[in-house]
Amino acid sequence: MSTTASGVTVKLNTGAEIPLLGFGTVSEHDTETFKLALKAAILDAGYKHIDTAWYYNTEELIGDVLEELSLSNKIKKDEIFITTKVWPCFWNDPETSLNLSLKNLKLEKVDLLLQHWPVCFAKIDDSNGNRIPVPKDSNNNILYDKDGDYLITYKKLLKLKDSGKAKAVGVSNYTVQMLERIIKETGVIPACNQVELHPHLPQLELYNYCSEKGIILEAYSPFGSSGAPNLKIPLIIELAKKYNVSSADIIVNYCIAKKIVVLPRSSNIERIKKGYALINMEKSDVDALDNYGSKNPKRYIKDSWGDNIGFDHWN
Ligand SMILES: NC(=O)c1ccc[n+]([C@@H]2O[C@H](COP(=O)([O-])OP(=O)(O)OC[C@H]3O[C@@H](n4cnc5c(N)ncnc54)[C@H](OP(=O)(O)O)[C@@H]3O)[C@@H](O)[C@H]2O)c1
């Protein structure tokens, strides 16, 4: 058994293995800091999974790093599991989005392609011909596509899987009701659903539904996003003392114990190099964290386009 979290995998419903620890690639830093962080994640911490998206604007940097490390024989590109996502402004032409991502990542295919949000924005290009990620009217209201339907996007993603450009297809920010609808309409169960999930938001109903259907849940913003507020939860600090690890290790292992993919982000080289210890968390401690979150639900990512999705604990 691996001693660090980066070596543990779970099987997708396609039969492929996905590493339970993935490197989050939203960036609040300059390009050089981002590249150094990614190199440390791959070379020092042994990350084998990168979670990215067209929307993050980091795909070209990831492509540069993968190219450099592969040309210098430090990695083989196909050893790293790559996830990218289709943003709602591409809801009706996800192939355009995937082609842009593949070009930037310098890859011919990705391991996992996700629909980023089950919402549909209007398709508007700027004067340079680049798609506007979040189109707005003069009153700053988001422009949605009245004819949009997230089911159409899902059907188009399935076709991209058939074309071989994505080895697996999944969704993100879906509720149980939305999962039920796309499964009923297409007969195809998505490989993954990536949602905000952590000990402040255990999403137990969604977890039980996905477990039953064989959908792998992926936890984004595991530390509570910028500033990592979840690391200060008293129960997490207590468990960190009990197992003699960090608070971050507790959150990562909470997810791993539940076979949930966990996607922490960091730009701090020292922290990245340390990686996350793999511990054998007792079931009673996992249950205690579930229980804490059920009683104290808190959502940190509250983008306005989530308003109509019907999330619990949105406000
Ligand atoms: N599908 C979606 O809609 C969606 C939405 C949001 C995020 N995501 C994915 O999930 C990933 C992670 O979520 P996130 O970016 O919101 O944030 P996160 O991973 O929950 O938290 C990141 C923050 O935690 C800090 N941090 C990390 N390790 C720490 C430690 N050991 N001690 C103290 N602080 C620590 C980081 O600061 P330092 O840089 O200083 O370490 C950063 O400020 C994203 O990068 C993205 O890949 C997906």
Ligand as a Chemical Component Dictionary entry (heavy atoms), coordinates in Angstrom:
data_LIG
# 
_chem_comp.id                   LIG 
_chem_comp.type                 NON-POLYMER 
_chem_comp.pdbx_formal_charge   0 
_chem_comp.three_letter_code    LIG 
# 
loop_
_chem_comp_atom.comp_id 
_chem_comp_atom.atom_id 
_chem_comp_atom.alt_atom_id 
_chem_comp_atom.type_symbol 
_chem_comp_atom.charge 
_chem_comp_atom.model_Cartn_x 
_chem_comp_atom.model_Cartn_y 
_chem_comp_atom.model_Cartn_z 
_chem_comp_atom.pdbx_ordinal 
LIG N1  N1  N 0  -16.061 21.961 -10.847 1  
LIG C1  C1  C 0  -16.129 23.148 -10.303 2  
LIG O1  O1  O 0  -17.103 23.911 -10.485 3  
LIG C2  C2  C 0  -14.993 23.617 -9.416  4  
LIG C3  C3  C 0  -15.176 24.739 -8.590  5  
LIG C4  C4  C 0  -14.128 25.124 -7.766  6  
LIG C5  C5  C 0  -12.930 24.394 -7.759  7  
LIG N2  N2  N 1  -12.758 23.314 -8.583  8  
LIG C6  C6  C 0  -11.490 22.505 -8.586  9  
LIG O2  O2  O 0  -11.121 22.219 -7.231  10 
LIG C7  C7  C 0  -9.813  22.708 -6.979  11 
LIG C8  C8  C 0  -9.623  23.079 -5.512  12 
LIG O3  O3  O 0  -10.605 23.982 -5.035  13 
LIG P1  P1  P 0  -10.231 25.496 -4.682  14 
LIG O4  O4  O 0  -9.245  25.957 -5.653  15 
LIG O5  O5  O -1 -11.524 26.235 -4.570  16 
LIG O6  O6  O 0  -9.607  25.496 -3.246  17 
LIG P2  P2  P 0  -9.098  24.532 -2.036  18 
LIG O7  O7  O 0  -8.206  23.478 -2.561  19 
LIG O8  O8  O 0  -10.252 24.152 -1.188  20 
LIG O9  O9  O 0  -8.260  25.592 -1.196  21 
LIG C9  C9  C 0  -7.181  26.289 -1.753  22 
LIG C10 C10 C 0  -6.618  27.210 -0.688  23 
LIG O10 O10 O 0  -6.093  26.426 0.383   24 
LIG C11 C11 C 0  -4.798  26.883 0.710   25 
LIG N3  N3  N 0  -4.049  25.732 1.226   26 
LIG C12 C12 C 0  -3.776  24.579 0.604   27 
LIG N4  N4  N 0  -3.118  23.733 1.422   28 
LIG C13 C13 C 0  -2.983  24.375 2.600   29 
LIG C14 C14 C 0  -2.385  24.029 3.837   30 
LIG N5  N5  N 0  -1.821  22.831 4.012   31 
LIG N6  N6  N 0  -2.411  24.942 4.837   32 
LIG C15 C15 C 0  -3.001  26.157 4.660   33 
LIG N7  N7  N 0  -3.581  26.541 3.499   34 
LIG C16 C16 C 0  -3.571  25.656 2.485   35 
LIG C17 C17 C 0  -4.243  27.417 -0.586  36 
LIG O11 O11 O 0  -3.252  28.383 -0.316  37 
LIG P3  P3  P 0  -1.717  28.180 -0.810  38 
LIG O12 O12 O 0  -1.754  28.321 -2.289  39 
LIG O13 O13 O 0  -1.011  29.294 -0.112  40 
LIG O14 O14 O 0  -1.281  26.816 -0.355  41 
LIG C18 C18 C 0  -5.481  28.070 -1.196  42 
LIG O15 O15 O 0  -5.682  29.372 -0.674  43 
LIG C19 C19 C 0  -9.676  23.879 -7.971  44 
LIG O16 O16 O 0  -8.350  24.313 -8.138  45 
LIG C20 C20 C 0  -10.303 23.253 -9.208  46 
LIG O17 O17 O 0  -9.389  22.364 -9.828  47 
LIG C21 C21 C 0  -13.795 22.905 -9.395  48 
# 
loop_
_chem_comp_bond.comp_id 
_chem_comp_bond.atom_id_1 
_chem_comp_bond.atom_id_2 
_chem_comp_bond.value_order 
_chem_comp_bond.pdbx_ordinal 
LIG N1  C1  SING 1  
LIG C1  O1  DOUB 2  
LIG C1  C2  SING 3  
LIG C2  C3  SING 4  
LIG C2  C21 DOUB 5  
LIG C3  C4  DOUB 6  
LIG C4  C5  SING 7  
LIG C5  N2  DOUB 8  
LIG N2  C6  SING 9  
LIG N2  C21 SING 10 
LIG C6  O2  SING 11 
LIG C6  C20 SING 12 
LIG O2  C7  SING 13 
LIG C7  C8  SING 14 
LIG C7  C19 SING 15 
LIG C8  O3  SING 16 
LIG O3  P1  SING 17 
LIG P1  O4  DOUB 18 
LIG P1  O5  SING 19 
LIG P1  O6  SING 20 
LIG O6  P2  SING 21 
LIG P2  O7  DOUB 22 
LIG P2  O8  SING 23 
LIG P2  O9  SING 24 
LIG O9  C9  SING 25 
LIG C9  C10 SING 26 
LIG C10 O10 SING 27 
LIG C10 C18 SING 28 
LIG O10 C11 SING 29 
LIG C11 N3  SING 30 
LIG C11 C17 SING 31 
LIG N3  C12 SING 32 
LIG N3  C16 SING 33 
LIG C12 N4  DOUB 34 
LIG N4  C13 SING 35 
LIG C13 C14 SING 36 
LIG C13 C16 DOUB 37 
LIG C14 N5  SING 38 
LIG C14 N6  DOUB 39 
LIG N6  C15 SING 40 
LIG C15 N7  DOUB 41 
LIG N7  C16 SING 42 
LIG C17 O11 SING 43 
LIG C17 C18 SING 44 
LIG O11 P3  SING 45 
LIG P3  O12 DOUB 46 
LIG P3  O13 SING 47 
LIG P3  O14 SING 48 
LIG C18 O15 SING 49 
LIG C19 O16 SING 50 
LIG C19 C20 SING 51 
LIG C20 O17 SING 52 
# 
